[in-house]
């Protein structure tokens, strides 16, 4: 193994390490240190990894006849199937690869399993043999295709956010900062830990690093179920292998069930997975579901041996992509239904009758006290963390400060100059025009923060769907920061215009009262 990064300090290899059989047997008192060692120096697939003393409660997934169809394009039309009924079972601690050509329903299947699909679908999903309830989000984490992160956030802050808001009760004794340092080293983000995420307008980390940050945030939650939608997209082959090795350690060490949608990984990466699910498209149908190690022999038994010096996953994709020279998708779907599906359905039926721990029992395992709500931390903690982020992002973002403060000041100077001294003028018409301009400026002030608000709303919807915090905490944090800023800008606007227009101060209180009433109406 390579040397351990200096941030973790000098770590000796545990006495339980056996080089001959490639098995790492870890003592409970050294469990945390050894986990850090494994994550920062991931072993190859030939090394078996035993569970940690601090492993998470087991969560298996059983699904039966999951299917999804798009509504008809016109009234009276037929629904277009995206994914035909498919079933399966994934044991706790499994690392599962879901693969297939574009349009085969990989992401659709993942979203249905992760309870992310908002459209209606058919089928049944059980966790430990029990239906999903409102606490399901407490034990699940989702890594989407898009990097939903504010550009003025730093890498460390992004990972800390998830680690703090989704801490499992049985992890409460462990320090968050130490876990963050491990994740930074695991996903090779230590050198950019204090660099901003960035965007098209804001300079920050690279696209590949943003992808690794998104994956690190999912792992930071330490949930029993981890759903990853193309986490290696945009990464080099080496970085992709590093990330999948980290997921394997998380799965085996902590007992996390990891489901990963992945596009044609290289052979060394594919071998890291325990289970392979292969789908074909037009519509999405299951062509294989079983151990990754048995996929080549299964294909050979169907009369399609993998050629020498060819990546097996590339070969599988060639056979399952419709309308290509090597297309055998229909043949392989029929073979799956005849050979593997009967035994798979029987296995699924047996697993559906096995009852394991409920989500509440998982959260309360080991005598740890767990709340019965959908969020891991109380509302006060949610508000504190979200408010802290909102304040830092506002101070770092010139637009967040410029729109509510400096633009009203500039508008006040321009309008005040146009009507300079109008308060001492006998021209009633110009005075009415001045009041009209003042009112119009206040109406427009309520729309100044719409750009920032729309962006934050998209982020809030994604993060609240992950049960990181409630919509109420986000709304309250926004009000605490945005409303005083907007009010201050409106006050500056009115004061500057009134002073430059030489408005009588006896009328100022009345004008100010009506102006503030108008401001709150439009700002709401």
Secondary structure, DSSP 8 states (H G I E B T S, - for coil): -----GGG------TTEETTTTEE---GGGHHHHHHHHHHT---TTSEE---TT------EEEEEEEEEE--SSTT---EEEEEEEEEEE-TT-EEEEEESTTSSHHHHHHHHTT---S--EEEEEETTEE--TTGGGGEEEE-SS----TT-BHHHHHHHHHHHT--GGGTTS-HHHHHHHHHHHTT-GGGTTSB---SSS--S-HHHHHHHHHHHHHHT--SEEEEESTTTT--HHHHHHHHHHHHHHHHHH--EEEEE-SS--HHHHTT-SEEEEEETTTBEEEEEEEGGGHHHHHHHTT----TTS-HHHHHHHHHSTTSTT--HHHHHHHHHHHTHHHHHHHHHHHHT-----HHHHHTGGG----SSSSSS-HHHHHHHHHHHHHHHHHH-HHHHIIIIIHHHHHHHHHHHHTTTGGG---HHHHHHHHHHHHHHHHHHTTTTHHHHHHHHHHHHHHHHTTSS-HHHHHHHHIIIIIHHHHHHHHHHHHHHHHHHT--HHHHHHHHHHHHHHHHHHH-
